[in-house]
Amino acid sequence: MTNTELLAKLGALVREERKITEDILALIREAESRRLYLELGYASAYEWLVKAYGYSRAAAHRRIQAARLVAAVPEAREKLAEGSLNLSTLAQVQSAVQRAERDCGKSLAVRAALVQRVEGKSAEETQRILLAEFPGVKPKESLRIVSAEEAKLSVTLDEETLANLRRVKELLSHAKPNATFAELIAHLARDYVERKAPEKKPASGSRRVTSPQKLALQKARGQCEFRDEKTGKVCGSRHQVEVDHILPQALGGTDAPENLRCLCKQHNLYEAERKLGKEFMNRFRLRL
């Protein structure tokens, strides 16, 4: 293979890769809009891409965020195809705007303008543009594995939270006189899980009556029990787990143990819409 042939083949494959990426983003966004991942037994599109297709966590995040931005700003799709924008840049813009919207509590019409400003820019240049656009937005938390048994977590704390951590350090000063912030966080996490985790059973001898809902959470060990009827896959998510009535209360369902199960919030809403209809659930949401 000559140098000319090598470069021609590489160029063709790069163009093909961009086209494939463009198509993948469109399919991801369509699957997300249909909430297809819920039907397949996954609690989120992110978990679906990681577990079903083997993407790394970072790669799945980039593709979901880029897919959302391309859906909101269609011209970004052309720029991605021609190479003036890439997945990382698109994901950076979408993530920054989402955080700004979360902090201000309203939708911001800045995506199209930002897509134009970051065209052809590196990841570092894009970051500077976004920091200038949203100076008050908190930086994203980061989690990085540093060894087989340890991870590095970077977070930004406000003054109140930092003061509370220092107060915890004072309160533990007899038991842990030289505790690091990592040790304080570990102590607080263990204590909270012991007291609040639904799978934890009451201490022996306790006279407290356990409710049917609490028993359902204990039986499920705080995990979503949604099962895909075709594959048998169980969701298993522990995020926002709720107790669900298999026969909805609106249709006469009771709190009998055999009518209770645990579902994550997304699967609970999915099942409610499936059994009661989207129109009924939309009316219910309007009353909240």
PERAWO-V144486 format. One record per residue. SS is DSSP state (helix for helix, strand for strand, loop for the rest). PSI is psi in whole degrees, 0 to 359 (999 if undefined). NEAR is the number of other ideal C-beta (glycine too) atoms within 12 Angstrom. Layout:
SS_PSI_NEAR / SS_PSI_NEAR
This chain:
loop_125_9 / loop_167_8 / helix_320_9 / helix_317_10 / helix_319_11 / helix_312_12 / helix_323_13 / helix_317_14 / helix_317_15 / helix_316_15 / helix_319_15 / helix_319_14 / helix_324_14 / helix_317_18 / helix_321_18 / helix_319_15 / helix_318_19 / helix_320_25 / helix_318_20 / helix_317_17 / helix_318_29 / helix_315_31 / helix_321_20 / helix_316_28 / helix_319_37 / helix_319_25 / helix_321_24 / helix_314_36 / helix_320_30 / helix_318_19 / helix_322_28 / helix_320_29 / helix_329_15 / helix_351_16 / loop_40_24 / helix_329_22 / helix_329_35 / helix_317_33 / helix_329_25 / loop_357_30 / loop_18_31 / loop_145_35 / loop_342_35 / loop_161_32 / helix_326_33 / helix_310_31 / helix_323_30 / helix_312_33 / helix_322_32 / helix_311_22 / helix_326_23 / helix_331_22 / helix_359_22 / loop_16_11 / loop_149_22 / loop_164_15 / helix_318_20 / helix_319_22 / helix_319_22 / helix_316_30 / helix_314_31 / helix_317_31 / helix_321_40 / helix_314_37 / helix_318_37 / helix_320_39 / helix_320_36 / helix_320_31 / helix_317_40 / helix_323_39 / helix_324_25 / helix_329_28 / loop_86_29 / loop_329_19 / helix_342_22 / helix_334_38 / helix_318_28 / helix_320_18 / helix_327_30 / helix_318_36 / helix_324_25 / helix_350_18 / loop_4_20 / loop_348_20 / loop_152_38 / loop_175_32 / helix_314_35 / helix_316_28 / helix_315_37 / helix_316_43 / helix_321_35 / helix_315_39 / helix_311_44 / helix_317_40 / helix_319_34 / helix_317_38 / helix_320_34 / helix_317_27 / helix_321_25 / helix_319_28 / helix_321_21 / helix_318_17 / helix_326_16 / helix_349_15 / loop_21_8 / loop_162_11 / loop_138_13 / loop_130_24 / loop_63_13 / loop_357_27 / helix_314_34 / helix_317_21 / helix_321_18 / helix_324_32 / helix_319_35 / helix_321_20 / helix_330_24 / helix_1_38 / loop_127_27 / loop_3_17 / loop_154_25 / loop_172_16 / helix_320_20 / helix_318_14 / helix_321_18 / helix_318_30 / helix_319_24 / helix_319_18 / helix_317_27 / helix_322_33 / helix_325_20 / helix_324_16 / helix_322_24 / loop_69_28 / loop_335_14 / loop_359_14 / loop_133_23 / loop_139_20 / loop_154_19 / loop_141_25 / loop_151_14 / strand_143_17 / strand_123_15 / strand_129_13 / strand_127_14 / loop_344_12 / loop_180_8 / loop_337_6 / loop_2_6 / loop_153_12 / strand_153_14 / strand_122_13 / strand_124_18 / strand_121_14 / loop_160_18 / loop_125_16 / loop_141_18 / loop_173_11 / helix_321_10 / helix_316_10 / helix_318_18 / helix_321_16 / helix_321_13 / helix_320_18 / helix_320_25 / helix_325_18 / helix_320_15 / helix_320_24 / helix_320_25 / helix_317_16 / helix_332_18 / loop_10_23 / loop_335_14 / loop_312_10 / loop_324_14 / loop_77_19 / loop_331_12 / loop_36_12 / loop_136_22 / loop_168_14 / helix_324_22 / helix_319_18 / helix_324_19 / helix_315_27 / helix_319_23 / helix_317_19 / helix_314_22 / helix_321_25 / helix_315_17 / helix_315_15 / helix_317_17 / helix_317_13 / helix_318_16 / helix_325_15 / helix_330_13 / helix_340_15 / loop_128_21 / loop_335_27 / loop_349_21 / loop_129_20 / loop_153_19 / loop_151_18 / loop_146_11 / loop_139_7 / loop_353_7 / loop_137_10 / loop_359_8 / loop_132_11 / loop_126_10 / loop_126_19 / loop_159_16 / helix_324_21 / helix_317_24 / helix_320_25 / helix_321_24 / helix_320_32 / helix_320_31 / helix_317_24 / helix_321_22 / loop_357_32 / loop_36_21 / loop_21_28 / loop_150_29 / loop_131_39 / loop_11_32 / loop_134_37 / strand_128_22 / loop_122_23 / loop_332_12 / loop_315_9 / loop_342_14 / loop_3_11 / loop_132_25 / strand_135_24 / loop_299_39 / loop_4_25 / loop_145_33 / loop_12_24 / loop_125_22 / loop_51_20 / strand_134_32 / strand_158_30 / strand_126_32 / strand_145_34 / strand_118_29 / loop_310_26 / loop_111_20 / loop_148_23 / helix_328_19 / helix_341_15 / helix_14_15 / loop_7_11 / loop_149_21 / loop_180_15 / loop_17_19 / loop_139_17 / helix_323_21 / helix_349_15 / helix_5_20 / strand_143_29 / strand_171_33 / strand_133_39 / strand_147_38 / strand_162_34 / helix_318_24 / helix_317_32 / helix_331_39 / helix_314_32 / helix_320_25 / helix_315_31 / helix_323_32 / helix_317_31 / helix_323_23 / helix_321_21 / helix_325_21 / helix_345_24 / loop_148_16 / helix_324_16 / helix_317_12 / helix_315_18 / helix_327_22 / helix_321_15 / helix_321_14 / helix_318_18 / helix_324_14 / helix_332_9 / helix_344_8 / loop_999_7
